[in-house]
Amino acid sequence: MSNYFLFSAKDAPELASAYAPEGTKLAHELVSEFDNANELSFELELVKLSVGKEGLRKSNDLSSLKEIWLDYQPNSLAWPMFSEKLKTTIIKNLTGKEGINWITAKINGNNEQRIYYIPRFEKMLDVLDTQKTMYVKGTGRIIKPHFSLVKVNSYNLFHQPATHNLWKITSELYVSEILKKAIQKEKLTGVAFEKTTVS
């Protein structure tokens, strides 16, 4: 049986994160604003995040970090932001049925600017086994998704369905074993995989 994985940014006690400007709307409020855009209307700045005794610390000093540019770049919007190399690896391994286009994001850090890419889905994918998925009682909100193998078989990258338009740009991304192996083969940085339930 095929395995599928939740695909996310790797957590670390200290890392570089791309921050949207002060006063930027929350991610879920921005989704509809970028419906027809292919580029973010603002630039992000890299900061160092570290966990201390008093919680999360934010600093503009990136000098203690070994790597600041990761292929899956953590960011304040909690959106997937991929390097050119990760985007290319994904595109090469799509089935063509996923319906993805890309929004570019400019990230500044250490006196340079790099372009990152945010995947956006064109349609909400029907991927759940609704009988086995756990929902918040009386709502459509998902506690624990259970994917249908017959349904996800057509995709190498897919999202968890969500209310409103929150499925369009989401950190709830799932990948097939094929795509996971391709990403690992390229030794792409900042990525994490967690097995998910499919039957």
LOKETOR-95485 format. One record per residue: residue number from 1; x, y, z of N, C-alpha, C in turn. Coordinates in steps of 0.05 Angstrom, whole numbers, always signed. Atoms other than C-alpha are relative to their C-alpha. Example, Ala and Ser with C-alpha at 12.3 -4.5 7.8 and 13.67 -1.06 7.14 Angstrom:
2
(r 1; (+18; -24; +0); (+246; -90; +156); (+18; +24; +0)) (r 2; (-16; -24; -1); (+273; -21; +143); (-15; +22; +14)) 
END
This chain:
199
(r 1; (+17; -24; +0); (+0; +0; +0); (+17; +25; +0)) (r 2; (-15; -25; +2); (+24; +71; -16); (-1; +15; +27)) (r 3; (-1; -17; -24); (+46; +116; +41); (-2; +29; -7)) (r 4; (+2; -29; +4); (+29; +190; +47); (+8; +14; +26)) (r 5; (-12; -14; -23); (+59; +243; +92); (-9; +29; +1)) (r 6; (+4; -29; -5); (+43; +310; +123); (+28; +12; -5)) (r 7; (-25; -12; +9); (+97; +355; +92); (+1; +28; +12)) (r 8; (-2; -26; -13); (+120; +415; +134); (+28; +9; +3)) (r 9; (-26; -11; -6); (+177; +460; +154); (+11; -14; +25)) (r 10; (-13; +14; -23); (+226; +427; +202); (+3; +19; +23)) (r 11; (-3; -16; -24); (+225; +453; +273); (+29; -1; +10)) (r 12; (-27; -1; -11); (+290; +474; +306); (+0; +20; +23)) (r 13; (+0; -19; -22); (+308; +509; +372); (+8; +28; -8)) (r 14; (-9; -26; +10); (+340; +564; +331); (-1; -1; -31)) (r 15; (+1; +1; +29); (+324; +582; +259); (-6; +28; -11)) (r 16; (+7; -25; +13); (+315; +638; +208); (-29; -3; -10)) (r 17; (+28; +0; +8); (+243; +656; +195); (-5; +26; -15)) (r 18; (+6; -24; +16); (+216; +704; +142); (-25; +14; +11)) (r 19; (+21; -15; -13); (+173; +758; +174); (-13; +20; -19)) (r 20; (+15; -20; +15); (+118; +797; +139); (+2; +26; +15)) (r 21; (-2; -26; -14); (+118; +872; +154); (-20; +3; +22)) (r 22; (+17; -6; -23); (+87; +897; +219); (-27; +10; -11)) (r 23; (+26; -9; +9); (+12; +906; +210); (-12; -15; -24)) (r 24; (+11; +16; +22); (+4; +855; +154); (-24; -16; +10)) (r 25; (+23; +16; -8); (-63; +820; +156); (+8; -29; +7)) (r 26; (-5; +28; -7); (-67; +749; +184); (-2; -16; -26)) (r 27; (-1; +16; +24); (-54; +694; +134); (-27; -7; -12)) (r 28; (+26; +9; +11); (-126; +670; +129); (-16; +24; -12)) (r 29; (+13; -24; +12); (-148; +742; +113); (+13; +7; -27)) (r 30; (-14; -7; +25); (-96; +747; +58); (-7; -18; -23)) (r 31; (+4; +19; +21); (-116; +685; +19); (-16; +11; -23)) (r 32; (+17; -10; +22); (-172; +718; -20); (+12; +25; -14)) (r 33; (-13; -23; +12); (-130; +781; -32); (+19; -9; -23)) (r 34; (-19; +9; +21); (-81; +739; -73); (-13; -20; -19)) (r 35; (+15; +18; +18); (-135; +702; -112); (+11; +1; -29)) (r 36; (-9; -3; +28); (-112; +731; -178); (+28; +11; -3)) (r 37; (-27; -11; +1); (-42; +754; -160); (+20; -22; -3)) (r 38; (-20; +20; +2); (+21; +718; -177); (+25; +8; +16)) (r 39; (-22; -10; -16); (+65; +757; -128); (-11; +13; +25)) (r 40; (+8; -14; -24); (+60; +780; -56); (+4; +29; -3)) (r 41; (-2; -29; +3); (+49; +854; -50); (+19; +13; +21)) (r 42; (-19; -10; -20); (+100; +860; +7); (+24; -19; +0)) (r 43; (-24; +17; -2); (+170; +834; +21); (+3; -9; +29)) (r 44; (-5; +11; -26); (+191; +791; +80); (+29; +4; +8)) (r 45; (-27; -3; -11); (+252; +800; +125); (+7; -24; +17)) (r 46; (-9; +23; -16); (+292; +743; +155); (+8; +10; +28)) (r 47; (-8; -5; -28); (+298; +744; +231); (+7; -27; +13)) (r 48; (-7; +25; -15); (+327; +693; +280); (-21; -4; +22)) (r 49; (+18; +8; -22); (+277; +657; +324); (+14; -21; +17)) (r 50; (-11; +20; -18); (+301; +620; +385); (-18; -3; +24)) (r 51; (+16; +6; -23); (+267; +588; +444); (+17; +3; +25)) (r 52; (-14; -4; -25); (+289; +613; +512); (-18; -6; +23)) (r 53; (+17; +6; -24); (+264; +606; +584); (-25; +17; +0)) (r 54; (+24; -18; +0); (+217; +665; +573); (-16; -2; -26)) (r 55; (+15; +4; +24); (+190; +637; +508); (+15; +6; -26)) (r 56; (-12; -5; +27); (+202; +655; +435); (+14; +27; -1)) (r 57; (-15; -25; +3); (+257; +706; +422); (+5; +6; -29)) (r 58; (-4; -9; +28); (+263; +746; +358); (+23; +19; -1)) (r 59; (-23; -17; +2); (+328; +778; +336); (+7; +5; -30)) (r 60; (-8; -6; +28); (+355; +812; +273); (+29; -10; -5)) (r 61; (-27; +10; +3); (+424; +781; +286); (+0; -29; -9)) (r 62; (+1; +27; +11); (+430; +720; +241); (+27; -14; +1)) (r 63; (-28; +9; +2); (+505; +710; +252); (+5; -28; +13)) (r 64; (-5; +26; -13); (+499; +649; +298); (-12; -24; -15)) (r 65; (+13; +22; +15); (+458; +609; +247); (+18; -11; -22)) (r 66; (-16; +13; +21); (+494; +559; +202); (-13; +4; -27)) (r 67; (+15; -3; +25); (+440; +563; +149); (-22; +19; +5)) (r 68; (+23; -17; -3); (+391; +619; +139); (-20; -4; -23)) (r 69; (+17; +4; +23); (+364; +602; +70); (-6; -30; -2)) (r 70; (+8; +28; +1); (+325; +537; +75); (-18; -4; -24)) (r 71; (+17; +6; +23); (+289; +502; +18); (-30; +3; +7)) (r 72; (+27; -5; -10); (+225; +502; +60); (+4; +21; +22)) (r 73; (-7; -23; -18); (+231; +571; +93); (-22; +5; +20)) (r 74; (+20; -8; -20); (+194; +581; +159); (-7; +30; -3)) (r 75; (+8; -28; +3); (+154; +646; +159); (-24; +6; +18)) (r 76; (+20; -9; -19); (+106; +687; +201); (-28; -5; -10)) (r 77; (+27; +6; +10); (+47; +671; +155); (-7; -29; +3)) (r 78; (+4; +29; -1); (+56; +596; +166); (-10; -11; -26)) (r 79; (+6; +10; +27); (+49; +587; +91); (+24; -16; -10)) (r 80; (-23; +14; +11); (+92; +538; +52); (+15; +20; -19)) (r 81; (-16; -17; +18); (+149; +579; +21); (+24; -16; -8)) (r 82; (-19; +19; +10); (+194; +539; -24); (+21; +14; -17)) (r 83; (-21; -9; +18); (+261; +552; -57); (-5; -8; -28)) (r 84; (+2; +7; +28); (+268; +548; -132); (+5; -30; -4)) (r 85; (-7; +29; +3); (+300; +479; -124); (-23; -18; +10)) (r 86; (+22; +16; -11); (+243; +452; -81); (-24; +2; -18)) (r 87; (+22; -4; +19); (+191; +482; -128); (+4; -18; -25)) (r 88; (-6; +15; +24); (+225; +449; -188); (-3; -30; +5)) (r 89; (+2; +29; -7); (+229; +381; -152); (-30; -8; +1)) (r 90; (+29; +6; -3); (+154; +385; -136); (-12; -1; -28)) (r 91; (+12; -1; +26); (+135; +406; -207); (+6; -25; -17)) (r 92; (-9; +24; +15); (+175; +348; -237); (-15; -25; +8)) (r 93; (+12; +24; -11); (+137; +299; -194); (-30; +2; +4)) (r 94; (+29; -2; -2); (+65; +324; -199); (-13; -19; -21)) (r 95; (+14; +17; +19); (+14; +280; -234); (-13; +17; -22)) (r 96; (+14; -18; +19); (-17; +341; -269); (-29; +4; +8)) (r 97; (+28; -2; -8); (-83; +332; -233); (-3; +18; +25)) (r 98; (+1; -15; -25); (-65; +373; -171); (-12; +28; -3)) (r 99; (+11; -27; +4); (-84; +440; -201); (+14; +21; +17)) (r 100; (-16; -19; -17); (-28; +483; -171); (+11; +22; -18)) (r 101; (-16; -21; +12); (-2; +551; -191); (+16; +12; +23)) (r 102; (-20; -9; -20); (+51; +592; -155); (-1; +30; +3)) (r 103; (-3; -29; -7); (+57; +660; -120); (+29; +4; +8)) (r 104; (-28; -5; -7); (+126; +690; -115); (+1; +18; +25)) (r 105; (-4; -16; -24); (+151; +720; -50); (+29; +9; +1)) (r 106; (-27; -9; -2); (+212; +764; -41); (+8; +0; +30)) (r 107; (-10; +1; -28); (+253; +750; +23); (+27; +13; +1)) (r 108; (-25; -14; -3); (+309; +796; +46); (+14; -10; +25)) (r 109; (-15; +8; -24); (+365; +774; +93); (+30; +0; -6)) (r 110; (-29; +0; +4); (+440; +782; +102); (+8; +15; -25)) (r 111; (-6; -18; +23); (+442; +838; +50); (-4; -13; -28)) (r 112; (+8; +11; +26); (+412; +795; -5); (-30; -5; -1)) (r 113; (+29; +6; +3); (+343; +781; -33); (-2; -26; -16)) (r 114; (+5; +25; +15); (+318; +713; -55); (-30; -2; -5)) (r 115; (+28; +4; +8); (+254; +693; -90); (-9; -28; +10)) (r 116; (+12; +25; -9); (+211; +639; -58); (-27; -4; -13)) (r 117; (+25; +6; +14); (+148; +605; -83); (-20; -13; +18)) (r 118; (+22; +10; -17); (+81; +591; -50); (-19; -14; -18)) (r 119; (+20; +15; +16); (+37; +536; -79); (-29; +9; +7)) (r 120; (+28; -7; -4); (-36; +555; -89); (-17; -20; -17)) (r 121; (+18; +19; +13); (-90; +504; -106); (-23; +15; -14)) (r 122; (+22; -12; +16); (-141; +522; -160); (-27; -11; +7)) (r 123; (+26; +12; -8); (-195; +475; -134); (+3; -16; +25)) (r 124; (-2; +16; -25); (-212; +441; -69); (-1; -30; -8)) (r 125; (-2; +28; +7); (-191; +368; -76); (-17; -17; +18)) (r 126; (+16; +19; -15); (-237; +312; -55); (+18; -24; +7)) (r 127; (-21; +20; -8); (-188; +268; -16); (-7; -16; +26)) (r 128; (+5; +12; -26); (-221; +249; +50); (-17; -25; -2)) (r 129; (+19; +21; -6); (-253; +185; +74); (-17; +12; +22)) (r 130; (+16; -16; -20); (-309; +224; +109); (-11; -17; +22)) (r 131; (+10; +17; -21); (-332; +163; +148); (+21; -4; +22)) (r 132; (-22; +5; -19); (-264; +154; +182); (+13; +25; +10)) (r 133; (-12; -26; -9); (-244; +228; +189); (-13; +8; +25)) (r 134; (+11; -10; -26); (-252; +257; +259); (-6; +30; -3)) (r 135; (+8; -28; +2); (-291; +323; +260); (-7; +11; +28)) (r 136; (+11; -13; -24); (-308; +373; +315); (-30; -4; -2)) (r 137; (+29; +8; +0); (-378; +350; +334); (-18; +22; -10)) (r 138; (+20; -19; +11); (-433; +384; +294); (+11; +21; -19)) (r 139; (-12; -19; +19); (-384; +421; +248); (+15; -16; -22)) (r 140; (-17; +12; +22); (-342; +408; +185); (+29; +3; +6)) (r 141; (-28; -4; -7); (-278; +425; +223); (+14; -27; +6)) (r 142; (-14; +26; -3); (-228; +368; +219); (+19; +0; +24)) (r 143; (-19; +4; -22); (-192; +343; +281); (+23; -18; -10)) (r 144; (-20; +18; +11); (-157; +285; +247); (-10; -11; -27)) (r 145; (+9; +9; +27); (-161; +273; +172); (+6; -30; -4)) (r 146; (-6; +27; +9); (-166; +203; +144); (-5; +0; -30)) (r 147; (+1; -3; +29); (-151; +202; +70); (-8; -27; -14)) (r 148; (+8; +23; +16); (-182; +155; +18); (+22; -6; -20)) (r 149; (-22; +8; +18); (-128; +117; -20); (-10; +2; -29)) (r 150; (+11; -2; +28); (-173; +113; -82); (+0; +29; -9)) (r 151; (+2; -29; +7); (-181; +190; -80); (+28; +13; -3)) (r 152; (-26; -14; +1); (-109; +210; -65); (+20; -12; -20)) (r 153; (-16; +15; +19); (-80; +160; -114); (+7; +17; -24)) (r 154; (-4; -17; +24); (-86; +214; -169); (+20; +23; +5)) (r 155; (-16; -23; -7); (-42; +264; -132); (+26; -7; +14)) (r 156; (-25; +3; -15); (+30; +270; -108); (+3; +23; +20)) (r 157; (+1; -22; -20); (+15; +335; -70); (-29; +8; +2)) (r 158; (+28; -8; -3); (-52; +352; -40); (-4; +13; +27)) (r 159; (+6; -15; -24); (-85; +392; +15); (-23; -13; +15)) (r 160; (+23; +9; -16); (-134; +378; +71); (-23; +19; -7)) (r 161; (+23; -19; +5); (-203; +406; +54); (-4; +18; +24)) (r 162; (+4; -20; -22); (-221; +468; +94); (-24; +17; -8)) (r 163; (+23; -18; +4); (-279; +516; +102); (+10; +26; -14)) (r 164; (-5; -25; +15); (-282; +582; +62); (+20; -6; -22)) (r 165; (-20; +6; +21); (-221; +586; +17); (+27; -7; +12)) (r 166; (-25; +5; -13); (-168; +565; +67); (+16; -24; -11)) (r 167; (-14; +22; +14); (-150; +504; +25); (+18; +10; -22)) (r 168; (-15; -10; +23); (-122; +549; -30); (+30; +3; +6)) (r 169; (-28; -3; -9); (-58; +568; +8); (+0; -11; +29)) (r 170; (+1; +13; -26); (-46; +522; +67); (+26; -13; +8)) (r 171; (-23; +15; -9); (+8; +493; +110); (-6; -30; +4)) (r 172; (+9; +28; -3); (-33; +428; +113); (+4; -14; -27)) (r 173; (-6; +13; +26); (+3; +397; +53); (+8; -29; +5)) (r 174; (-6; +28; -2); (+9; +323; +41); (+14; -9; -26)) (r 175; (-14; +9; +23); (+56; +286; -5); (+0; -31; -1)) (r 176; (-2; +28; +4); (+61; +217; -35); (+29; -9; +7)) (r 177; (-27; +11; -4); (+120; +171; -22); (+19; +7; -23)) (r 178; (-16; -7; +24); (+144; +186; -93); (+12; +28; +4)) (r 179; (-10; -28; -3); (+149; +261; -79); (+18; +2; +25)) (r 180; (-17; +0; -24); (+178; +249; -9); (+28; -9; -7)) (r 181; (-26; +11; +7); (+234; +207; -38); (+15; +18; -19)) (r 182; (-13; -19; +19); (+248; +257; -94); (+12; +24; +16)) (r 183; (-9; -22; -16); (+254; +313; -42); (+25; -8; +17)) (r 184; (-22; +10; -16); (+300; +271; +2); (+25; -5; -17)) (r 185; (-23; +5; +19); (+343; +251; -58); (+15; +26; -6)) (r 186; (-12; -26; +6); (+355; +325; -73); (+13; +13; +25)) (r 187; (-11; -11; -26); (+377; +335; +1); (-9; +28; +5)) (r 188; (+12; -26; -4); (+330; +394; +7); (-2; +5; +30)) (r 189; (-3; -7; -28); (+335; +431; +73); (-26; +11; +12)) (r 190; (+22; -12; -15); (+284; +451; +126); (-26; -15; -3)) (r 191; (+25; +15; +4); (+234; +396; +109); (-4; -22; +21)) (r 192; (+7; +22; -19); (+197; +347; +155); (-23; -15; -12)) (r 193; (+22; +18; +9); (+151; +288; +140); (-11; -15; +23)) (r 194; (+13; +16; -21); (+101; +255; +185); (-22; -17; -13)) (r 195; (+19; +19; +13); (+62; +193; +163); (-29; +7; +7)) (r 196; (+28; -5; -5); (-12; +204; +155); (-17; -24; -6)) (r 197; (+17; +23; +2); (-72; +158; +155); (-15; -1; -27)) (r 198; (+13; +4; +26); (-94; +132; +87); (-9; -29; -2)) (r 199; (+9; +28; +5); (-136; +70; +70); (-21; +0; -21)) 
END
